[in-house]
Amino acid sequence: MKNLAINGGAKTVERDFKWPLFDETDVQMVTDIVRSGQWGNPDCGGEVEKFEQEFASFCGTKYALACVNGSVALRLALIACGVKPGDEVLVPPYTFIATASIVIEANCVPVFVDIDPRTYNMDASKIEAAITPKTRAIIPVHFAGQACEMDEILAIAKKYGLRVIEDACHGHGAEYKGKKLGSIGDAGCFSFQSSKNLTSGEGGMVVTNDDALCEMMNSLRNVGRVEGGAWYEHHHAGCNYRITQLQAVLLSSQLKRLEAQTLTRHENGGYLNELLSEIEGITPLSRGLGETRHSYHIYIFKYDKEKFNGLSKVQFSKMLAAEGVPCFMGYPEPLYRQPLFQKKNFMCYAIPVGTDYTNVHCPVTERACYEEAVWIMQHAMLGTRQEMELFASAIKKIKKAIME
């Protein structure tokens, strides 16, 4: 045990994986905007619209609308889909809080559908059992950049007349059967928050091919104005959810690197799968369920403490991080166990009185949270093949020390 880095031994991985990555091109583009004094949007126009067009082209969609963050992108899409107070929206319980909290903000009821143990995405085989006469939409999350089984989800949505909003906040550049994530459902939502594969510190985007959805989302993000209307003419209960020229030029510059970075993450993920599959007690999540490119915003593997002499997942994660692997134990609780849902802290939102999350139980999600899931962060997946080998070596080193 003395040779472990957590106990003062040498680290397995010496590299400090930096994020975000930038160069003087990024700096100059932002500097030029600062010097121009044209920072705002829409009054100054230009760079925001340019980036929207670039991102729509990248995703293969007709429209892309930038907004302040990924949470707002989801909210705009859901409201534009025409949901009414008390409607139900299906979401997974293994995701960031915003996927469910924006449903509450839209005065709707999140209904949790457990995840697939192979991928940690919403389990398509469990969706129909969760549908009621009040269900109006499904928000599948392409968690960690792994594509959901969209053919099955879209078929169910068509059968029941539901809208599909892709949460692709982890899925920049990833693909399902050759189609970019976000371009497959009624709308797709992205985040440009500081940890994301494409970032400007904060920001978001919603893409769609639907003319009516685009028109409504555009109005909602721009204080309810409509195309062709006057400046002081407001048709919908929108707000100012616009981004700035500074964010747009930085994202435009970063977008030029995204394709190559995504390919690197995809290839490293496949190689790391091979390496970790050889370690008893470590199981990479499954591939080959429709994804043709994985963006690996997070690389996830399952940890079996029984094969590591009973060492808890929390302690294992700390040991692995000490070895220099940028990792995390993942979400510690399912979303429905958050105080927001357990205490029904819904404030002014029109959630039906009988809504109750105290007895919700999603066993696969609970295993992922409490026992199995360990994450390696996306910037580490931009490393070399040799560094992927070091990640595997770090796990082997811990196992050997624990088992002695």
C-alpha positions in Angstrom: 0.0 0.0 0.0 3.0 2.4 0.6 3.7 2.6 -3.2 0.2 4.1 -3.8 0.3 7.8 -4.6 -2.5 8.5 -2.0 0.0 7.2 0.6 3.0 9.2 -0.7 4.2 7.0 -3.5 4.9 8.2 -7.0 2.0 9.0 -9.3 1.3 6.8 -12.3 0.3 9.7 -14.5 2.4 12.8 -14.3 0.6 14.9 -16.9 -1.6 17.8 -15.8 -4.5 17.7 -18.3 -5.5 21.3 -19.0 -9.0 22.5 -19.9 -10.1 24.6 -21.8 -7.6 24.5 -24.6 -6.9 27.7 -26.5 -4.3 29.5 -28.5 -3.6 33.1 -29.7 -6.3 32.8 -32.4 -9.0 32.6 -29.7 -7.4 35.5 -27.8 -7.2 37.7 -30.8 -10.8 37.0 -31.9 -12.1 38.0 -28.4 -9.7 41.0 -28.3 -11.0 42.2 -31.7 -14.6 42.1 -30.3 -13.6 43.9 -27.1 -11.8 46.7 -29.1 -14.8 47.0 -31.5 -17.1 47.9 -28.6 -19.8 45.8 -30.3 -20.4 43.3 -27.5 -24.2 42.9 -27.5 -26.8 40.9 -29.2 -29.0 41.4 -31.1 -28.3 45.2 -31.3 -24.8 44.6 -32.7 -25.7 41.4 -34.6 -23.0 39.6 -36.6 -21.0 37.0 -34.7 -23.8 35.3 -32.9 -25.8 34.7 -36.1 -22.6 33.5 -37.8 -21.9 31.0 -35.1 -25.5 29.8 -35.2 -25.2 29.1 -38.9 -21.8 27.3 -38.4 -23.3 25.1 -35.6 -26.4 24.3 -37.6 -24.2 23.2 -40.5 -22.0 21.1 -38.1 -25.1 19.3 -36.7 -26.9 19.0 -40.1 -30.0 20.9 -38.9 -31.9 23.7 -40.5 -31.8 26.0 -37.4 -29.6 26.7 -34.4 -30.5 29.2 -31.8 -27.9 30.3 -29.2 -28.9 31.0 -25.6 -27.4 31.6 -22.2 -26.9 27.9 -21.2 -27.9 24.3 -21.8 -30.6 24.4 -19.1 -32.3 27.3 -20.8 -32.0 25.5 -24.2 -34.0 22.6 -22.7 -36.5 24.9 -21.2 -37.1 26.8 -24.5 -37.5 23.6 -26.4 -40.0 22.1 -23.9 -42.1 25.3 -23.7 -42.1 25.7 -27.5 -43.5 22.2 -27.8 -46.7 23.4 -26.2 -46.8 21.7 -22.9 -49.4 22.8 -20.4 -49.4 22.8 -16.5 -49.6 19.3 -15.1 -48.4 17.5 -18.2 -45.8 14.8 -17.7 -42.4 14.6 -19.2 -40.2 11.4 -19.1 -36.6 12.0 -18.0 -33.8 9.7 -16.7 -32.7 9.9 -13.1 -29.0 9.7 -13.9 -28.3 13.1 -15.3 -27.6 16.7 -14.3 -30.5 18.3 -12.3 -31.4 20.7 -15.1 -32.9 17.9 -17.2 -35.6 17.5 -14.6 -35.8 21.0 -13.0 -36.6 22.7 -16.3 -39.6 20.4 -16.5 -40.8 21.9 -13.2 -40.0 25.4 -14.5 -42.4 24.6 -17.4 -45.1 23.7 -14.8 -44.9 20.1 -15.8 -44.2 16.9 -13.9 -40.9 14.9 -14.3 -41.5 11.2 -14.5 -38.3 9.2 -14.0 -37.5 6.2 -16.3 -34.6 4.0 -15.1 -31.4 3.7 -17.1 -30.1 0.8 -19.2 -27.3 -1.0 -17.2 -25.3 -1.3 -20.5 -25.1 2.4 -21.3 -26.5 4.4 -18.4 -28.9 6.1 -20.9 -32.7 6.0 -20.5 -33.8 2.4 -20.9 -36.0 2.4 -24.1 -37.6 -0.8 -23.0 -39.0 0.9 -19.9 -40.5 4.0 -21.6 -43.9 2.6 -22.5 -44.7 1.5 -19.0 -44.1 5.1 -17.8 -46.5 6.7 -20.3 -49.9 7.9 -19.1 -52.6 10.0 -20.7 -50.8 13.1 -19.3 -47.4 12.3 -21.0 -46.4 14.9 -23.6 -42.7 14.6 -24.1 -39.6 12.5 -23.7 -36.2 14.0 -22.9 -33.6 11.3 -23.6 -30.1 12.3 -22.4 -27.1 11.2 -24.4 -25.2 10.7 -21.2 -21.5 11.1 -21.3 -21.7 11.4 -25.1 -23.1 7.9 -25.7 -26.0 8.0 -28.1 -29.4 6.8 -26.8 -31.3 4.2 -28.8 -33.1 6.8 -30.8 -34.9 4.5 -33.3 -36.7 2.8 -30.4 -37.4 6.1 -28.7 -38.8 7.8 -31.8 -41.0 4.8 -32.6 -42.6 5.0 -29.1 -43.0 8.8 -29.4 -44.7 8.4 -32.8 -47.0 5.8 -31.4 -48.2 8.0 -28.5 -47.9 11.4 -30.2 -45.1 12.6 -28.0 -42.4 15.2 -28.6 -38.7 14.2 -28.3 -36.2 16.7 -27.0 -32.6 15.4 -27.1 -30.5 16.5 -24.2 -27.2 16.5 -26.0 -25.3 18.6 -23.5 -22.6 15.9 -23.4 -22.9 15.0 -27.1 -21.1 17.7 -29.1 -19.9 16.0 -32.3 -21.2 12.5 -31.3 -23.3 10.5 -33.8 -26.1 7.9 -33.9 -26.1 5.9 -37.1 -24.2 8.7 -38.8 -26.4 11.5 -37.6 -25.2 14.1 -35.2 -26.7 14.0 -31.8 -29.3 16.7 -31.3 -30.4 16.5 -35.0 -32.6 13.4 -34.6 -35.6 14.4 -32.4 -37.9 17.5 -32.5 -35.1 19.6 -31.0 -31.6 19.0 -29.6 -30.0 21.0 -26.8 -26.4 21.7 -26.0 -24.4 23.3 -23.2 -21.2 25.4 -23.6 -20.5 25.5 -19.8 -16.8 25.4 -18.8 -16.4 21.6 -18.5 -18.1 20.8 -21.9 -16.3 19.5 -25.0 -17.2 22.8 -26.7 -17.0 25.7 -24.3 -17.1 29.5 -23.8 -17.4 29.3 -20.1 -21.2 29.5 -20.3 -23.7 29.3 -23.1 -26.1 27.0 -24.8 -27.7 26.1 -28.1 -30.9 24.5 -29.4 -31.1 23.0 -32.9 -34.2 21.9 -34.8 -35.5 21.3 -38.3 -39.0 22.4 -37.3 -40.0 25.9 -38.5 -42.7 26.5 -35.9 -40.5 25.3 -33.0 -37.7 27.6 -34.2 -40.0 30.6 -34.5 -41.4 30.1 -31.0 -38.0 29.4 -29.4 -36.5 32.5 -31.1 -39.2 34.6 -29.6 -38.9 33.1 -26.1 -35.2 33.7 -26.0 -35.6 37.3 -27.1 -38.2 38.7 -24.6 -41.2 37.6 -26.6 -40.4 39.6 -29.7 -41.3 38.1 -33.2 -39.6 38.4 -36.5 -40.8 41.6 -38.3 -42.2 43.0 -35.1 -41.3 46.3 -33.4 -38.6 46.6 -30.7 -41.2 47.3 -28.0 -43.7 44.6 -29.2 -43.8 41.4 -27.2 -46.0 38.5 -28.1 -44.9 35.7 -25.8 -43.8 35.4 -22.1 -40.1 35.2 -23.0 -37.0 36.6 -21.4 -33.5 37.8 -22.4 -31.7 34.5 -22.9 -29.3 35.8 -25.6 -25.5 35.3 -25.6 -22.9 37.9 -26.4 -20.6 38.5 -29.4 -17.7 37.6 -27.1 -19.1 34.1 -26.5 -20.0 33.6 -30.1 -16.5 34.3 -31.5 -14.8 32.2 -28.9 -17.2 29.3 -29.7 -16.7 29.8 -33.4 -13.0 29.5 -32.9 -13.3 26.4 -30.7 -15.7 24.8 -33.1 -12.9 24.5 -35.7 -11.1 22.0 -33.3 -14.2 20.0 -32.2 -14.2 17.4 -35.0 -10.6 16.4 -34.5 -11.0 16.4 -30.7 -14.1 14.3 -30.9 -12.3 11.7 -33.1 -9.5 11.6 -30.6 -11.8 11.0 -27.7 -13.7 8.4 -29.7 -10.6 6.4 -30.5 -9.1 6.7 -27.1 -12.4 5.5 -25.6 -12.4 2.4 -27.7 -8.8 1.7 -26.8 -9.4 2.2 -23.1 -12.3 -0.2 -23.3 -9.9 -2.9 -24.6 -7.4 -2.2 -21.8 -9.9 -2.1 -18.9 -11.8 -5.1 -20.1 -8.7 -7.1 -19.1 -9.0 -6.1 -15.5 -11.3 -8.3 -13.4 -13.8 -6.1 -11.5 -13.7 -3.3 -14.1 -16.4 -3.2 -16.8 -16.5 -0.4 -19.5 -20.0 0.6 -20.6 -21.3 -1.0 -23.7 -20.8 0.2 -27.3 -22.4 -0.9 -30.5 -26.0 0.1 -29.8 -26.3 2.6 -32.6 -23.6 5.1 -31.8 -21.2 5.6 -34.6 -19.2 8.2 -32.8 -18.9 8.7 -29.0 -17.9 12.1 -27.7 -16.8 10.8 -24.3 -17.6 13.9 -22.3 -17.2 11.4 -19.6 -15.6 7.9 -19.9 -17.5 5.7 -17.5 -16.6 2.2 -16.2 -18.3 0.0 -13.7 -16.4 -0.9 -10.5 -17.0 -4.1 -8.6 -15.6 -3.7 -5.1 -15.8 -7.5 -4.5 -13.0 -7.9 -6.9 -11.0 -5.2 -5.0 -11.1 -6.8 -1.6 -14.2 -4.8 -0.6 -12.7 -1.4 -1.2 -15.5 1.2 -1.5 -16.1 3.0 -4.8 -15.5 6.3 -3.0 -12.1 5.3 -1.7 -11.1 3.7 -5.0 -12.0 6.9 -6.8 -9.8 8.9 -4.4 -6.9 6.5 -4.9 -7.3 6.7 -8.7 -7.3 10.5 -8.7 -4.2 10.5 -6.5 -2.5 8.4 -9.2 -3.0 11.3 -11.6 -6.1 10.1 -13.4 -8.6 12.9 -13.7 -11.6 11.0 -12.3 -14.6 11.3 -10.1 -17.0 8.9 -8.4 -19.9 10.2 -10.4 -23.3 11.3 -9.1 -23.8 10.3 -5.5 -27.6 10.2 -5.6 -30.3 9.7 -8.2 -32.1 12.9 -9.1 -35.3 11.8 -7.3 -33.4 11.6 -4.1 -32.5 15.3 -4.3 -34.2 17.6 -1.7 -36.0 19.4 -4.5 -38.0 16.2 -5.2 -38.1 14.6 -1.7 -39.4 17.8 -0.1 -41.4 19.0 -3.1 -39.8 22.4 -3.0 -41.7 23.4 -6.1 -42.4 27.0 -5.0 -44.8 28.8 -7.3 -44.9 26.1 -10.0 -48.2 24.5 -10.8 -47.2 20.9 -9.9 -50.2 18.8 -8.9 -50.6 18.4 -5.2 -50.5 14.6 -5.3 -47.1 14.5 -7.0 -44.8 12.3 -4.8 -41.2 11.2 -5.3 -40.6 9.6 -1.9 -41.3 6.1 -3.2 -39.6 6.3 -6.6 -37.1 3.5 -7.0 -34.9 3.0 -10.0 -32.5 0.2 -9.1 -30.1 0.5 -12.0 -29.6 4.2 -11.3 -29.1 3.5 -7.6 -26.4 0.9 -8.3 -24.6 3.3 -10.6 -24.7 6.0 -7.9 -23.9 4.0 -4.8 -21.8 1.1 -6.1 -20.6 1.0 -9.7 -20.0 4.2 -11.7 -16.6 5.8 -11.9 -15.9 8.7 -14.3 -12.8 9.8 -16.2 -13.2 13.4 -17.4 -13.3 14.5 -21.0 -10.1 16.5 -21.1 -8.2 13.3 -20.1 -9.6 11.6 -23.2 -7.6 13.9 -25.4 -4.4 12.2 -24.1 -2.2 9.8 -26.0 -2.6 6.1 -26.4 0.3 5.7 -24.0 -1.6 7.8 -21.4 -4.6 5.5 -21.9 -2.3 2.7 -21.0 -1.2 4.6 -17.9 -4.8 5.0 -16.8 -5.2 1.2 -17.0 -1.8 0.7 -15.2 -3.0 3.0 -12.4 -6.0 0.8 -11.8 -3.9 -2.4 -11.9 -1.5 -0.8 -9.4 -4.3 -0.1 -7.0 -5.8 -3.6 -7.3 -2.4 -5.2 -6.7 -1.8 -3.1 -3.6 -5.3 -3.8 -2.2 -5.1 -7.5 -2.9 -1.7 -8.1 -1.2 
